Amino acid sequence: MDRAAALRLMDHFLAAYNEGDPRHLDHCLHPEYRHPNPAVERGIEGMRAAIRRWAAAVEGLSLTLDDLVVEGDKVVARMTFSGRQIGAIMDIPPSGRHFSVGLIDIFLVEDGLFAQHWDEMDLLGLHRQLGALPDRV
């Protein structure tokens, strides 16, 4: 996959979160999309549901692309995820707090679409910023 094609896919992926509109996923995800998180149902419908949950729990949700690496059939995106918590996130009750955390997604490309991804989010930072953990241990 070339960088321009990867950026087009990422634009749709980001728009799905930033606009709270999972229809953007139709333009970037393979119909048999695979997510490693057992909390996310397999397929594009699982990701649509995940986006709806995040959009309901985060006011002003913003997912921004900070860096992109394209190598063969892999696209690596370093991003920043931010907003204000207004609903439960990972069993953390609504705090009204703002947060901003880094994450890295590695996407596998099949048939010109994202077919699978693995992600790493700064969950420690997220829990601390939402008041679920002390600032220092």
Phi, psi and omega per residue, in radians:
M1 nan 2.400 3.098
D2 -1.550 2.880 -3.058
R3 -1.071 -0.716 -3.117
A4 -1.083 -0.755 3.124
A5 -1.150 -0.701 3.115
A6 -1.108 -0.703 3.115
L7 -1.136 -0.645 3.092
R8 -1.100 -0.755 3.100
L9 -1.104 -0.774 -3.132
M10 -1.100 -0.655 3.114
D11 -1.001 -0.754 3.124
H12 -1.205 -0.714 3.139
F13 -1.068 -0.819 3.123
L14 -1.120 -0.734 -3.122
A15 -1.092 -0.608 3.114
A16 -1.003 -0.773 3.122
Y17 -1.313 -0.862 -3.020
N18 -1.159 -0.526 3.110
E19 -1.732 -0.090 -3.095
G20 1.099 0.499 -3.047
D21 -2.126 1.705 -3.094
P22 -1.149 -0.143 3.104
R23 -1.106 -0.416 3.092
H24 -1.062 -0.446 -3.119
L25 -1.118 -0.434 3.112
D26 -1.045 -0.390 -3.073
H27 -1.713 -0.045 -3.091
C28 -2.387 -0.320 -3.089
L29 -1.879 2.446 3.042
H30 -1.158 2.504 -3.134
P31 -1.000 -0.500 3.126
E32 -1.761 0.625 -3.077
Y33 -0.894 2.396 -3.129
R34 -2.061 2.252 3.105
H35 -2.101 2.336 -3.078
P36 -1.281 -0.288 -3.096
N37 -1.317 2.094 -3.126
P38 -1.120 -0.269 3.111
A39 -1.379 -0.198 -3.133
V40 -1.861 2.077 3.131
E41 -1.044 2.525 -3.133
R42 -1.111 2.579 3.069
G43 1.623 3.027 -3.100
I44 -1.095 -0.537 3.122
E45 -1.127 -0.603 3.093
G46 -1.094 -0.718 3.111
M47 -1.241 -0.627 3.069
R48 -1.038 -0.780 3.132
A49 -1.111 -0.703 3.125
A50 -1.088 -0.740 3.122
I51 -1.135 -0.713 3.098
R52 -1.083 -0.691 3.111
R53 -1.112 -0.800 3.139
W54 -1.115 -0.758 -3.112
A55 -1.094 -0.602 3.129
A56 -1.306 -0.445 -3.051
A57 -1.715 -0.233 -3.039
V58 -2.264 2.022 3.060
E59 -1.409 2.393 3.123
G60 1.157 0.554 -3.116
L61 -0.960 2.294 3.136
S62 -2.391 2.198 3.028
L63 -2.102 1.988 -3.086
T64 -2.038 2.532 3.120
L65 -1.546 2.130 3.138
D66 -1.765 -0.508 -3.101
D67 -2.817 2.581 -3.128
L68 -2.435 2.293 3.085
V69 -2.176 2.261 3.124
V70 -2.072 2.189 -3.127
E71 -2.522 1.877 -3.141
G72 1.061 -2.138 -3.131
D73 -1.689 0.336 3.132
K74 -2.103 2.448 3.041
V75 -2.191 2.157 -3.139
V76 -1.931 2.157 -3.126
A77 -2.083 2.173 2.994
R78 -1.743 2.185 -3.014
M79 -2.336 2.927 3.011
T80 -2.098 2.287 -3.108
F81 -2.013 2.160 -3.070
S82 -2.585 2.930 3.114
G83 2.733 -2.873 3.111
R84 -2.129 2.216 -3.098
Q85 -1.273 2.088 3.084
I86 -2.116 -0.092 3.112
G87 -2.427 3.025 -3.130
A88 -1.137 2.360 3.056
I89 -2.217 2.062 3.128
M90 0.864 0.828 3.133
D91 1.180 0.204 3.052
I92 -1.610 2.072 -3.109
P93 -1.086 2.724 -3.136
P94 -0.953 2.267 -3.101
S95 -1.990 -0.315 -3.045
G96 1.325 0.039 -3.093
R97 -1.463 2.617 3.017
H98 -1.487 2.608 3.092
F99 -2.498 2.768 3.044
S100 -2.663 2.028 -3.105
V101 -2.323 2.700 3.089
G102 -1.547 2.676 3.010
L103 -2.630 2.724 3.100
I104 -2.250 2.212 3.068
D105 -2.011 2.383 3.018
I106 -1.987 2.029 -3.109
F107 -1.788 2.423 2.981
L108 -1.712 2.270 -3.102
V109 -1.775 2.252 3.024
E110 -2.355 2.347 3.125
D111 0.963 0.584 3.094
G112 1.340 0.174 -3.138
L113 -2.287 2.755 3.029
F114 -1.180 2.154 -3.085
A115 -1.909 -0.363 -3.129
Q116 -2.821 2.701 2.998
H117 -2.636 2.750 3.052
W118 -2.138 2.456 -3.106
D119 -2.360 2.665 3.045
E120 -2.297 2.047 3.114
M121 -1.997 2.573 3.082
D122 -1.267 1.364 -3.095
L123 -1.202 -0.583 3.090
L124 -1.089 -0.831 3.111
G125 -1.076 -0.710 3.124
L126 -1.084 -0.846 3.132
H127 -1.066 -0.707 3.116
R128 -1.152 -0.790 -3.097
Q129 -1.159 -0.491 3.128
L130 -1.564 0.036 3.076
G131 1.441 0.211 -3.133
A132 -1.472 -0.261 3.091
L133 -2.417 2.675 3.081
P134 -1.167 2.739 3.122
D135 -1.087 -0.539 3.123
R136 -2.317 2.569 3.130
V137 -1.790 nan nan
